[in-house]
Amino acid sequence: MDSIVIQIASFCHVGYAREISDLIEESAKKRGTGIAKRSPNYIIQKINEHKAIIAVTNLGKLAGFCYIESWGNTKYVANSGLVIHHKFRNQGVAKKIKKLAFQHSTKMFPKAKLFGLTTSLPVMKINSELGYEPVTFSELTNDDEFWKGCESCVNYEILQNKNRSNCLCTGMLYDPFVNNIKKKKIWNKSKWFSRWGKIKTKINDK
């Protein structure tokens, strides 16, 4: 069976750069939105920086890819360019790539806010499961270099006309500070219920 291995890309995956670049462009054209181009050299740069996740079968076929970008002096981090080869869709590959990209991003940039722009409902669902929440564009990075990356999108004119306030994409954000507060509240609440349950048990035993 041709199983799929999902891992942090390394120098041995540089040979897939052209195929990944073509897959990103092809995927954007089919959707009619999103980042249309990322050059093979850009893909190689991300691989060499250990800022890419790749899915490859044990027979060497490319199944999917995603890369990591940082903005605003690493205050913001995006997992971008998620693509899945059509032969491997609906197999949970996207979810596994996004999960590893998320884990790798939080390790590399533990204090950064993770964000993304997407028109894909499946990606929105995956992001929500990871702790992302929908936000307005004003809560995303104001780094001009990031927004320049939207120039190759067919909807770039809409973004410009609205002064980068919104577009057809949905902005999603994971804030580690806010998330940690939520986890503490949930932990404290569960701890309280646990203690209350023990107290009730003692009372009932009397």
N, C-alpha and C positions, 0 to 999 in steps of 0.2 A: 504494500500500500504506500502511495506517495504522500507521506505526512508533511505537515507544514511546521517549520521552526521559526519562531518569532524571537528576535534578539536585537541587542544594540549593534548597529552596523559597525564594521571595522574595515581595515584596508583591503581585506579579501573580497569585499563587496563593491569595490570601486568600479569593477567591470560592468555593473548593472546601471551605472549613471545615465547612459544614453537611453536605455529602455525606460528608466524611471522618469526621465525628462519628457519623453514622448507620451508616456502613460498619463502624466499630469495634464499635458496639453490636450490630449484626446478626451480625457474625462471632463475637463472644463468645457470643451466644445459641445459635448453631449448634454451636459447640464444647462448650458447657455448662461452660466455664471461661474464666479470663482476665479482663482488665480489661473491664468491661461498658460503661463510659461515659467519654467525654472530651468536654467541652462545646465548641461551636464557638469560644467565646472563648478557651479553653485552646489549641486548635489554632492560632488566629490569633496568640496570644502566642508560640508556638514558631516559627511562620513568621517573625514580626517579629524574633525573636532569632537568626535564621539557624540554628536548631536543629531543622530538619526536612528530610527527604528526600522528594521526591514523584516519582511516575512518571505522566506524562501523554502521551497519544497526540498526534500532530501535528494531529489533528482536535479536540483539546481534551477528550477523554474521560479521566476519572480511572482510572488502572490500579492504583496502589498508593501507600502512604504509610508513613512511620516518623518518629519524633521522638526527640530527645536530651534526657535529663534528667541533672542533676548533683546529688550528695548529699554530705553530710559535708564542707562547704567544698571541693567539687570533688575530693575524694579518690577518690570513686567516680562512675562515669558509666554510665548505662544507655541502650541503644537500645530504645525501647519502642513499643508500639502498632503493630507491623507488621501491615498489612492489605493484601490483594490482592483486587481486584474479581474476582468469579467468572468473568467473561468473559476474564480475562487470566492465569488460573492455569495452572501446568504449562508456562510459557514462559520460566522462568528469571528472572522479574521480581523475586521475593523475594530471590534470591541477589544480584542486582545492587544492589538497594536496601540490603541488609545490608552489602555490601562498601563502598559509598559512605558509609553511615552510620558504619561502622567507621573508615574513612580520615579522615572529617571529624572524628570524635570524638577520634582520636589527635592530630590537628593542633590542635584547640581546647583539649584537656586532655592534653598529652603525658605528664604524670606520673600521671594518674589510672588506677585499676583499672577496667576495663570489665566489667560484669556483666549478667546477665539471668536472668529466670525464665520458663520455658516448659514446655508440655506437648506441643509440636509436635516430632515426630521430624525433619521436614525442617529446621526451624529449628536443632535441636541439631546436625544434620549440618553446616549452613552455619557455625554458630558454631565447631565443631571445626576446620573448614578454615581459619578465620580465626585460630586459636590459642587459643580458649577451652577450658577444662577443667571438667568437672563438679566441684562443690564442695558442702560442707555450707552451710546457711544462715548458720552462725556466721561464715563467711568473707566474707559480703556486708555491705553497709552496715547499721549499727544506727540509722540516721536514721529517727526515727518518722514523718516526713513521707512517706518512701518507702513504708513499710508501710501507711500510711493509704490509699494508692492501691489496696491490695488489697481495701478494704472493699466495693467494688462487685462483687467476684467471688463467685460462688455458693459457693465453697469457703472463704470467709473464716473461717467458724466452725471449720473444721478447723485452719487456721493458728493461730487464737487458742487452741484447746484444746491445741495442741502448743507453746505459748509461742514461736511463730515459729521453732521448731527445724527443721520440715519441713512439707511440704504435698504436693499432687499434682503441683506444678511441680518441675522440675529446676533447680537453681541452677548457673549457669555463669560462669566468671571468666576474664578475660584480664589478667594482671599484666605490665605492660611491663618491669619490672625482671627478673622471672624469665625472660621471653621473650628479653630481650637476653642473659642469661647462656647460655641454650640455644643462641642463634644463635652466640655466641662459641665455645662448645664444638664445635658443628658445623663452624664455620669453621676452628678450630684442628685438628680431626680431619682435615678434608679437606686442609688445608695439609700436615699430617704425611704423609698418604698420597701427596700430590703430590710432596713432597720424597723420600719413600721410593721412589716410582716412578722418579724421575730417578736416584737412587743405583743402583737395580737395573739401569737401562738402561746406566749407565756401567760397572758391573761386567760386564754381559753383553757389552759392546762390547770389553772388554779380552781 
